[in-house]
Amino acid sequence: MSAPETPQRLVAGRYRLRKQLGQGSMGTVWEAYDEFLRRPVAVKQVRLPADDSPAEEIEELRERTLREARAIAVVSHPNVITLHDVAREGDEPFVVMEFVVAASLAELVSANGPLDAEQAAIVGHAVAAGLSAAHAAGVVHRDVKPGNVLVSPDGMVKLTDFGIARNLAERTLTSTGIMLGSPCYIAPEIASGGAVTPRADLWGLGATLFAAVEGHAPYDAEAPAMEIVSQVVNGEVPQPAHDGPLREVIIGLMAKDPEARMSLREVRDRLHPLMPAPGSPVYDSLRLDPTPPEDARTVITKPYVSLDAPTETSPPLAQAPGPLPFHRPAVRRSRGTAVVLGVVSVVLFAGAAVGGFALTRSVAGQPVLPVATPAASQQAAAPLRELAVRTADAATLAGEQGGSFSVPVPGDWVKFVEQRTARTLPNSTRVHWVSPDGTSEIVIERFPNFYPKHTIEQYLRVLDFRTPRYRAVGSTPLDRTATEQGLQLTYRSVDVVPTGSTGSDVNRTSIANILPTAKDLWVVSVTVPIDQEDTGRRGLFARIAPEFRVLSRS
């Protein structure tokens, strides 16, 4: 793995890396300065796999980076982030994009609560315009969500993170049926391995507007990822409690049948009457006090516009350019919620989701939640293929170091990465490998900076809370480290099939090593159907757990 970069490095002879904005499993995002054009930019440095990774894996990541760049480059619209350049230093790809001093819609809602109809209409109209331009260029975003919608201090709304976008003219890099995206906002047809069409973005827009007016995602973001996806595919579509003018738009967009979804043109037609007059202050109280980048006074030709002092006149607007400065009556918000988000700090989040949530069947059309059938049991109980040591990274969005590890896994299992939050523990990163039939998985979870503030006992209480029908059935002490004694835990859980769906509840057994390591806590686990508990323990867990290695420590 390449060594971490240091600020002030000059990339491609012109882009000076200044400040790290964030770090995730897919790379690092920098606030940088273009010394040739003398302007701030955002530079995404893609993290390549370790040197011992298969050559095809490294090449696929390079190709995915270029695909991201191509996806953005063909879309030219005021409501879509602008791509400036793709630089290359040796074999390392760097994507250079417009730097936006902005807050994401997710941050706005988290800090201020639900938006009113006028505020949500501004966002919905702008995102619909940006998606229209993308679709006209043959690009499907596939990860439309509040975290990928940016609102700048002057009120401009921009759609970002085309990191998993797909040009319909290109062959997909993923295997048939593997899902990419964020489970609370992903379209049911993608979650179940169906065809990817522009109509998938209509569902994402509807789910994003749902979150804007309700103050939370359509599905429980704290639930296990597999449970969320099962609800998306098999459950009833959530109905917004909001009874205003956006309700019909949200319902029209969040239709399970892609052909029945409201078109982007109709969305814009319905939202246009709700838009304020140019120059009307509508969002003023939701200001997050963003700070311009270094040297902003000398390198930004567009003046900084305070949301407290909207301009009296506005320049002519291009096609659906998004809102101007706005104001609304004061809304209570917590102190200390000021957030500055460079455009691709959000890119990192979906960078985790790019590998992330590939947890559905790898064969299109099968049920997402595994159903215990004789055929499935026979397949899962069959001898495993040879294990291959894989190097992965459990880095977090906050950029904590020390997340590199290696573990042997079956060669045909699908990998994805998930970010988890817990109210009483540090945020964690989970790296999954899921069996082809969807019945079993290996999970490596890392809690950075777990010690000295927390204990394994606290982790067990959170595990009990977040695991459906959790029941511990055995534990064995492991070797003691300088921080705490480790533990091997066996527990059982039940994945409940939603009411009205086909199939039956699935009983599972998990075997986990809970390992204190320096400041971090690592959890290495194998989960299998309960009738395969013995083969899961002896045939898989006993083979992978002793070979797990932390390669870099925090």
C-alpha positions as CSV (number, residue, x, y, z in Angstrom):
1,M,0.0,0.0,0.0
2,S,1.3,3.4,-0.9
3,A,2.5,5.6,2.0
4,P,0.2,8.3,3.2
5,E,0.6,11.6,1.4
6,T,1.7,14.8,3.1
7,P,0.3,18.2,2.6
8,Q,2.1,20.6,0.2
9,R,2.9,17.8,-2.3
10,L,2.7,19.1,-5.9
11,V,0.7,16.7,-8.1
12,A,1.1,16.8,-11.9
13,G,3.3,19.9,-11.6
14,R,0.3,22.2,-10.7
15,Y,-2.0,20.9,-7.9
16,R,-0.6,21.7,-4.4
17,L,-2.2,19.5,-1.8
18,R,-3.0,21.7,1.2
19,K,-5.4,20.1,3.7
20,Q,-6.9,16.7,4.0
21,L,-10.7,16.9,3.9
22,G,-11.3,13.3,4.6
23,Q,-10.3,9.7,4.1
24,G,-12.2,6.6,3.4
25,S,-11.7,3.0,2.1
26,M,-11.4,4.2,-1.5
27,G,-9.0,7.1,-1.0
28,T,-8.2,10.5,0.3
29,V,-9.7,13.9,-0.6
30,W,-7.6,17.0,-0.4
31,E,-8.3,20.7,-0.5
32,A,-5.8,21.8,-3.1
33,Y,-4.6,24.8,-5.0
34,D,-4.2,24.9,-8.8
35,E,-1.0,26.9,-9.1
36,F,-1.4,27.3,-12.9
37,L,-4.9,28.8,-12.9
38,R,-4.6,30.1,-9.3
39,R,-7.8,28.7,-7.8
40,P,-8.8,26.2,-5.1
41,V,-9.7,22.7,-6.3
42,A,-10.7,19.4,-4.7
43,V,-8.4,16.5,-5.5
44,K,-9.4,13.0,-4.9
45,Q,-6.4,10.6,-4.6
46,V,-7.5,7.1,-5.2
47,R,-6.1,4.5,-2.9
48,L,-4.8,1.6,-4.8
49,P,-4.8,-1.9,-3.2
50,A,-1.7,-3.4,-1.6
51,D,1.2,-4.5,-3.9
52,D,0.3,-8.1,-3.3
53,S,-3.3,-7.7,-4.5
54,P,-4.2,-9.3,-7.9
55,A,-3.2,-7.2,-10.9
56,E,-6.8,-7.3,-12.2
57,E,-8.1,-5.8,-8.9
58,I,-5.7,-2.9,-9.2
59,E,-6.5,-2.3,-12.9
60,E,-10.2,-2.5,-12.2
61,L,-9.9,0.3,-9.6
62,R,-8.0,2.5,-12.1
63,E,-10.7,1.9,-14.6
64,R,-13.4,2.7,-12.1
65,T,-11.6,6.0,-11.4
66,L,-11.5,6.9,-15.1
67,R,-15.2,5.9,-15.4
68,E,-16.0,8.3,-12.6
69,A,-14.1,11.1,-14.4
70,R,-15.8,10.3,-17.7
71,A,-19.2,10.2,-16.0
72,I,-18.8,13.7,-14.6
73,A,-17.0,15.1,-17.7
74,V,-19.9,14.5,-20.1
75,V,-22.4,16.2,-17.8
76,S,-22.3,20.0,-18.1
77,H,-24.9,21.7,-15.9
78,P,-24.9,24.3,-13.1
79,N,-26.4,21.8,-10.7
80,V,-23.7,19.1,-11.2
81,I,-20.2,19.3,-9.9
82,T,-17.6,20.3,-12.5
83,L,-14.7,18.0,-13.4
84,H,-11.5,20.0,-14.0
85,D,-8.9,17.4,-14.7
86,V,-7.7,13.8,-14.3
87,A,-4.0,13.8,-13.3
88,R,-1.6,10.8,-13.0
89,E,1.5,10.5,-11.0
90,G,3.2,7.2,-12.0
91,D,0.4,4.7,-11.6
92,E,-1.6,6.8,-9.1
93,P,-4.8,8.4,-10.5
94,F,-6.0,11.8,-9.2
95,V,-9.4,13.3,-10.0
96,V,-9.5,17.1,-9.8
97,M,-12.9,18.7,-9.3
98,E,-14.5,22.0,-8.5
99,F,-14.1,23.0,-4.8
100,V,-17.4,24.0,-3.2
101,V,-17.7,25.5,0.2
102,A,-20.9,23.8,1.1
103,A,-22.9,21.7,3.4
104,S,-24.7,18.5,2.3
105,L,-28.5,18.2,2.5
106,A,-27.8,15.4,5.1
107,E,-25.9,17.8,7.3
108,L,-28.6,20.5,6.9
109,V,-31.4,18.1,7.9
110,S,-29.4,16.6,10.8
111,A,-28.6,20.1,12.2
112,N,-31.9,21.8,11.6
113,G,-34.6,19.2,11.3
114,P,-37.0,18.7,8.4
115,L,-37.1,21.4,5.6
116,D,-40.4,23.2,4.8
117,A,-42.1,22.7,1.5
118,E,-40.4,25.7,-0.2
119,Q,-36.9,24.7,0.9
120,A,-37.4,21.1,-0.2
121,A,-38.8,22.2,-3.5
122,I,-35.7,24.3,-4.2
123,V,-33.5,21.2,-3.6
124,G,-35.8,18.8,-5.6
125,H,-36.1,21.2,-8.6
126,A,-32.3,21.6,-8.8
127,V,-31.5,17.9,-8.4
128,A,-34.1,17.0,-11.0
129,A,-32.5,19.5,-13.4
130,G,-29.0,18.0,-12.8
131,L,-30.3,14.4,-13.3
132,S,-32.0,15.5,-16.5
133,A,-28.7,16.7,-17.9
134,A,-27.0,13.5,-16.7
135,H,-29.6,11.2,-18.3
136,A,-29.4,13.2,-21.5
137,A,-25.7,12.4,-21.6
138,G,-26.4,8.7,-21.0
139,V,-25.2,8.7,-17.4
140,V,-27.1,7.1,-14.5
141,H,-26.0,8.4,-11.0
142,R,-27.3,5.4,-9.0
143,D,-26.6,6.9,-5.6
144,V,-28.9,10.0,-5.3
145,K,-29.2,10.7,-1.6
146,P,-29.0,13.7,0.8
147,G,-25.3,13.2,1.4
148,N,-24.6,13.7,-2.3
149,V,-26.6,17.0,-2.6
150,L,-24.6,20.1,-1.7
151,V,-26.0,23.5,-0.7
152,S,-23.4,26.3,-0.9
153,P,-23.5,29.6,1.0
154,D,-25.0,31.5,-2.0
155,G,-27.8,29.0,-2.3
156,M,-26.6,27.0,-5.2
157,V,-27.6,23.3,-5.2
158,K,-25.2,20.8,-6.8
159,L,-25.4,17.1,-7.3
160,T,-22.1,15.3,-6.6
161,D,-20.4,12.0,-6.4
162,F,-20.8,10.2,-9.6
163,G,-18.3,7.7,-8.3
164,I,-20.6,4.7,-9.1
165,A,-22.3,6.4,-12.1
166,R,-22.5,4.3,-15.2
167,N,-22.6,5.4,-18.8
168,L,-25.3,3.2,-20.4
169,A,-23.0,2.8,-23.4
170,E,-20.3,1.1,-21.3
171,R,-20.1,-2.5,-20.0
172,T,-20.6,-2.6,-16.3
173,L,-17.6,-3.4,-14.1
174,T,-19.7,-5.4,-11.6
175,S,-20.8,-8.9,-11.9
176,T,-24.4,-9.5,-12.9
177,G,-26.8,-8.8,-10.0
178,I,-24.3,-7.1,-7.6
179,M,-25.7,-4.0,-6.1
180,L,-24.0,-0.7,-5.8
181,G,-25.3,2.2,-3.8
182,S,-26.7,3.1,-0.4
183,P,-29.4,0.8,0.9
184,C,-31.8,3.4,2.4
185,Y,-32.0,5.2,-1.0
186,I,-31.4,2.6,-3.6
187,A,-34.0,1.6,-6.1
188,P,-35.6,-1.9,-5.6
189,E,-34.7,-3.1,-9.0
190,I,-31.0,-2.4,-8.4
191,A,-31.2,-4.0,-4.9
192,S,-32.6,-7.2,-6.4
193,G,-30.0,-7.3,-9.2
194,G,-32.2,-6.0,-12.0
195,A,-31.4,-3.7,-14.9
196,V,-29.9,-0.3,-14.2
197,T,-31.9,2.5,-16.0
198,P,-32.3,6.2,-15.5
199,R,-35.5,5.5,-13.7
200,A,-33.4,4.2,-10.7
201,D,-32.4,7.8,-10.1
202,L,-36.1,8.8,-9.8
203,W,-36.5,6.5,-6.8
204,G,-33.3,8.1,-5.3
205,L,-34.7,11.6,-5.8
206,G,-38.0,10.6,-4.2
207,A,-36.2,9.0,-1.2
208,T,-34.0,12.2,-0.9
209,L,-37.1,14.4,-0.8
210,F,-38.7,12.0,1.7
211,A,-35.7,12.6,4.0
212,A,-35.8,16.4,3.4
213,V,-39.4,16.8,4.6
214,E,-39.5,14.0,7.2
215,G,-36.1,14.6,8.8
216,H,-35.0,10.9,8.4
217,A,-34.4,8.3,5.7
218,P,-37.3,6.3,4.3
219,Y,-35.9,3.2,6.0
220,D,-34.2,2.6,9.4
221,A,-30.6,3.6,8.8
222,E,-29.5,1.9,12.0
223,A,-30.8,-1.5,10.9
224,P,-28.5,-4.2,9.5
225,A,-27.8,-3.6,5.8
226,M,-29.3,-6.9,4.7
227,E,-32.5,-6.1,6.6
228,I,-32.8,-2.7,4.9
229,V,-32.3,-4.2,1.5
230,S,-34.9,-6.8,2.2
231,Q,-37.4,-4.1,3.2
232,V,-36.6,-2.2,0.0
233,V,-37.2,-5.2,-2.2
234,N,-39.9,-7.1,-0.4
235,G,-41.6,-4.6,2.0
236,E,-44.2,-1.9,1.5
237,V,-43.0,1.5,0.2
238,P,-42.8,4.0,3.1
239,Q,-45.4,6.7,3.0
240,P,-44.4,10.3,4.1
241,A,-46.2,11.7,7.0
242,H,-45.7,15.1,5.3
243,D,-49.1,16.3,4.0
244,G,-47.9,19.2,2.0
245,P,-47.5,19.7,-1.8
246,L,-44.4,17.5,-2.0
247,R,-46.3,14.4,-0.8
248,E,-47.6,13.5,-4.2
249,V,-44.2,14.0,-5.8
250,I,-42.5,11.7,-3.3
251,I,-45.1,9.0,-3.8
252,G,-45.0,9.4,-7.5
253,L,-41.2,8.9,-7.5
254,M,-41.0,6.1,-5.0
255,A,-43.1,3.6,-7.1
256,K,-41.7,0.0,-7.1
257,D,-42.5,-0.3,-10.8
258,P,-39.9,1.8,-12.6
259,E,-42.2,2.5,-15.5
260,A,-44.8,4.0,-13.1
261,R,-42.5,6.6,-11.6
262,M,-43.1,10.3,-12.1
263,S,-40.8,11.8,-14.8
264,L,-38.2,14.4,-14.1
265,R,-40.0,16.9,-16.3
266,E,-43.3,16.4,-14.3
267,V,-41.3,16.7,-11.0
268,R,-39.9,20.1,-12.1
269,D,-43.3,21.2,-13.4
270,R,-44.9,20.4,-10.0
271,L,-42.1,22.0,-8.0
272,H,-41.8,25.2,-10.1
273,P,-44.8,26.9,-8.5
274,L,-43.3,26.4,-5.1
275,M,-40.0,28.1,-6.0
276,P,-39.4,31.6,-4.5
277,A,-38.8,34.6,-6.6
278,P,-35.1,35.2,-7.5
279,G,-33.3,36.9,-4.6
280,S,-35.8,35.8,-2.0
281,P,-34.1,34.7,1.2
282,V,-35.5,31.4,2.2
283,Y,-32.7,29.4,3.9
284,D,-31.0,32.0,5.9
285,S,-31.5,30.5,9.4
286,L,-30.0,27.2,8.2
287,R,-26.6,28.8,7.5
288,L,-23.8,26.6,8.7
289,D,-21.1,29.3,8.6
290,P,-18.8,27.7,6.1
291,T,-15.3,29.0,5.8
292,P,-13.8,29.8,2.4
293,P,-10.6,27.9,1.5
294,E,-7.1,29.4,1.9
295,D,-6.3,32.4,-0.2
296,A,-10.0,32.7,-1.2
297,R,-9.9,36.4,-1.4
298,T,-7.2,36.4,-4.1
299,V,-8.2,33.3,-6.1
300,I,-12.0,33.3,-6.1
301,T,-13.4,35.7,-8.7
302,K,-17.0,35.1,-7.6
303,P,-17.6,37.1,-4.4
304,Y,-18.5,35.3,-1.3
305,V,-22.2,35.9,-0.6
306,S,-23.4,35.8,3.0
307,L,-26.7,34.2,3.6
308,D,-27.4,37.0,6.0
309,A,-27.1,39.6,3.3
310,P,-28.7,38.4,0.0
311,T,-28.1,40.3,-3.1
312,E,-30.7,42.6,-4.5
313,T,-30.1,41.7,-8.1
314,S,-29.2,38.4,-9.7
315,P,-27.5,37.6,-13.0
316,P,-29.6,35.8,-15.7
317,L,-30.0,32.2,-14.9
318,A,-29.1,29.3,-17.2
319,Q,-31.4,26.2,-17.5
320,A,-32.5,25.2,-14.0
321,P,-29.5,26.7,-12.2
322,G,-30.8,26.2,-8.7
323,P,-31.8,28.7,-6.0
324,L,-30.3,32.1,-5.0
325,P,-29.8,33.2,-1.4
326,F,-32.8,32.6,0.8
327,H,-34.2,33.1,4.2
328,R,-36.8,31.6,6.6
329,P,-38.0,32.2,10.2
330,A,-35.5,31.0,12.8
331,V,-35.3,27.2,13.3
332,R,-33.8,25.9,16.5
333,R,-30.5,24.2,15.9
334,S,-27.8,22.9,18.2
335,R,-24.7,25.0,18.8
336,G,-21.5,23.7,17.2
337,T,-23.2,22.3,14.2
338,A,-21.2,24.4,11.8
339,V,-19.8,22.2,9.1
340,V,-17.6,22.9,6.1
341,L,-17.8,20.2,3.4
342,G,-15.6,20.3,0.3
343,V,-17.5,18.7,-2.6
344,V,-15.7,15.5,-2.5
345,S,-15.7,14.9,1.3
346,V,-19.1,13.6,0.3
347,V,-17.4,11.6,-2.5
348,L,-15.6,9.7,0.2
349,F,-18.8,8.6,1.7
350,A,-20.0,7.0,-1.4
351,G,-16.5,5.8,-2.0
352,A,-17.1,3.5,0.9
353,A,-20.4,2.6,-0.6
354,V,-18.9,1.9,-4.1
355,G,-17.5,-1.4,-2.8
356,G,-20.3,-1.0,-0.3
357,F,-23.6,-2.8,0.0
358,A,-22.8,-5.5,-2.6
359,L,-24.8,-7.7,-0.3
360,T,-27.6,-8.9,-2.5
361,R,-27.6,-12.1,-4.4
362,S,-25.0,-12.2,-7.1
363,V,-27.6,-13.8,-9.4
364,A,-30.3,-11.4,-10.5
365,G,-33.8,-12.0,-9.6
366,Q,-33.3,-14.1,-6.4
367,P,-34.8,-13.0,-3.1
368,V,-32.5,-10.6,-1.2
369,L,-33.1,-12.1,2.2
370,P,-31.9,-15.8,2.1
371,V,-34.6,-18.4,2.4
372,A,-33.6,-21.7,3.9
373,T,-34.3,-24.2,1.2
374,P,-32.8,-27.7,0.7
375,A,-31.0,-26.5,-2.4
376,A,-29.5,-23.6,-0.6
377,S,-28.4,-25.7,2.4
378,Q,-26.7,-28.2,0.1
379,Q,-24.9,-25.5,-1.8
380,A,-23.8,-23.7,1.4
381,A,-22.7,-27.0,3.0
382,A,-20.6,-28.0,0.0
383,P,-16.8,-27.9,0.5
384,L,-15.4,-24.3,0.2
385,R,-13.0,-23.4,-2.5
386,E,-9.4,-22.7,-1.6
387,L,-9.1,-19.6,0.6
388,A,-7.0,-16.7,-0.7
389,V,-5.4,-14.0,1.6
390,R,-7.0,-10.6,0.8
391,T,-5.7,-7.2,2.0
392,A,-8.4,-4.7,2.8
393,D,-8.8,-1.4,4.6
394,A,-11.2,-0.5,7.4
395,A,-10.5,3.2,7.2
396,T,-13.3,5.5,8.4
397,L,-14.8,8.7,7.0
398,A,-13.2,10.6,9.8
399,G,-9.8,9.6,8.5
400,E,-8.5,7.6,11.5
401,Q,-5.3,5.7,10.4
402,G,-4.5,2.1,11.1
403,G,-7.2,0.3,9.2
404,S,-5.2,-2.0,7.0
405,F,-5.6,-5.8,7.5
406,S,-5.4,-9.2,5.8
407,V,-7.6,-12.2,6.1
408,P,-8.1,-15.4,4.1
409,V,-11.5,-15.6,2.3
410,P,-13.1,-17.8,-0.3
411,G,-12.2,-16.5,-3.7
412,D,-15.7,-16.3,-5.1
413,W,-17.3,-14.4,-2.2
414,V,-18.4,-10.8,-2.9
415,K,-16.8,-7.9,-0.9
416,F,-18.5,-4.7,0.3
417,V,-17.8,-2.0,2.8
418,E,-20.2,-0.5,5.3
419,Q,-20.0,2.4,7.7
420,R,-21.8,2.0,11.0
421,T,-22.7,4.4,13.7
422,A,-23.5,3.7,17.4
423,R,-24.6,6.3,20.0
424,T,-22.4,4.9,22.7
425,L,-19.4,3.7,20.7
426,P,-17.0,5.1,18.1
427,N,-18.2,4.9,14.5
428,S,-17.0,1.7,12.9
429,T,-16.2,0.3,9.5
430,R,-17.3,-3.2,8.5
431,V,-15.8,-5.1,5.6
432,H,-18.0,-8.0,4.4
433,W,-17.4,-11.0,2.2
434,V,-20.8,-12.6,1.3
435,S,-21.2,-16.1,-0.2
436,P,-22.6,-16.4,-3.7
437,D,-25.9,-17.8,-2.4
438,G,-26.2,-15.0,0.2
439,T,-26.6,-17.4,3.2
440,S,-23.2,-16.8,4.8
441,E,-20.7,-14.0,5.4
442,I,-17.4,-13.1,6.9
443,V,-17.2,-9.7,8.6
444,I,-14.2,-7.7,9.8
445,E,-15.3,-4.7,11.9
446,R,-13.0,-2.0,13.3
447,F,-13.8,0.5,16.0
448,P,-11.0,3.1,15.9
449,N,-9.9,4.8,19.1
450,F,-12.1,2.4,21.1
451,Y,-9.7,2.5,24.1
452,P,-9.3,3.7,26.8
453,K,-12.9,5.1,26.9
454,H,-14.8,1.9,26.1
455,T,-14.8,-1.8,27.1
456,I,-15.9,-5.0,25.4
457,E,-18.8,-5.1,27.7
458,Q,-20.1,-1.9,26.1
459,Y,-19.7,-3.4,22.7
460,L,-21.7,-6.5,23.7
461,R,-24.6,-4.3,24.9
462,V,-24.6,-2.5,21.5
463,L,-24.5,-5.9,19.7
464,D,-27.5,-7.0,21.7
465,F,-29.3,-3.9,20.7
466,R,-28.6,-3.9,16.9
467,T,-28.7,-7.7,16.2
468,P,-32.2,-9.0,15.5
469,R,-33.4,-11.5,18.2
470,Y,-29.8,-11.7,19.6
471,R,-29.1,-14.6,21.9
472,A,-25.6,-15.4,23.2
473,V,-24.9,-19.2,23.5
474,G,-21.3,-19.3,24.5
475,S,-18.1,-17.4,25.2
476,T,-14.4,-18.2,25.7
477,P,-11.7,-15.8,26.9
478,L,-8.8,-15.1,24.5
479,D,-5.3,-13.8,25.2
480,R,-5.1,-10.7,27.2
481,T,-3.5,-7.6,25.6
482,A,-2.2,-4.4,27.2
483,T,-5.7,-3.0,27.0
484,E,-8.2,-5.7,27.8
485,Q,-8.8,-9.5,27.5
486,G,-10.2,-10.6,24.2
487,L,-13.3,-12.8,23.8
488,Q,-14.6,-15.5,21.5
489,L,-18.4,-15.2,21.3
490,T,-21.0,-17.5,19.8
491,Y,-24.5,-16.1,19.3
492,R,-27.7,-16.7,17.4
493,S,-30.0,-14.3,15.6
494,V,-33.1,-14.4,13.5
495,D,-33.5,-12.5,10.2
496,V,-37.2,-11.8,10.0
497,V,-38.9,-11.8,6.6
498,P,-41.2,-8.8,6.2
499,T,-45.0,-9.4,6.5
500,G,-46.5,-10.2,3.2
501,S,-43.2,-11.4,1.7
502,T,-42.4,-14.9,0.4
503,G,-40.1,-17.2,2.4
504,S,-39.6,-17.8,6.1
505,D,-37.5,-16.4,8.9
506,V,-33.8,-17.4,8.8
507,N,-32.0,-18.5,11.9
508,R,-28.3,-17.8,11.9
509,T,-25.2,-18.6,14.0
510,S,-22.3,-16.2,14.4
511,I,-18.9,-17.0,15.8
512,A,-16.7,-13.9,16.5
513,N,-13.3,-13.1,17.9
514,I,-13.4,-9.8,19.7
515,L,-9.8,-8.5,19.7
516,P,-8.4,-5.5,21.6
517,T,-5.5,-4.1,19.5
518,A,-3.7,-1.0,20.7
519,K,-6.3,1.7,20.7
520,D,-8.7,-0.1,18.4
521,L,-11.2,-2.9,18.8
522,W,-11.4,-5.5,16.0
523,V,-14.2,-8.1,15.5
524,V,-13.6,-11.0,13.2
525,S,-16.8,-13.0,12.6
526,V,-18.4,-15.7,10.5
527,T,-22.2,-16.0,10.1
528,V,-23.9,-19.1,8.7
529,P,-27.4,-20.6,8.8
530,I,-27.9,-22.4,12.1
531,D,-28.0,-25.8,10.5
532,Q,-24.5,-25.3,9.3
533,E,-23.1,-24.1,12.6
534,D,-20.5,-26.9,12.9
535,T,-19.2,-26.6,9.4
536,G,-19.1,-22.8,9.7
537,R,-17.1,-23.1,12.9
538,R,-14.7,-25.9,11.9
539,G,-14.6,-25.4,8.1
540,L,-14.4,-21.6,7.9
541,F,-14.0,-19.7,11.2
542,A,-11.2,-22.0,12.4
543,R,-9.3,-21.4,9.2
544,I,-9.7,-17.7,8.9
545,A,-9.6,-16.4,12.5
546,P,-6.0,-17.5,13.3
547,E,-4.7,-15.9,10.0
548,F,-6.3,-12.5,10.6
549,R,-3.6,-9.8,10.7
550,V,-3.7,-6.1,11.4
551,L,-1.1,-4.6,9.1
552,S,-1.1,-1.0,10.4
553,R,-1.9,0.2,13.8
554,S,-3.5,3.5,15.0
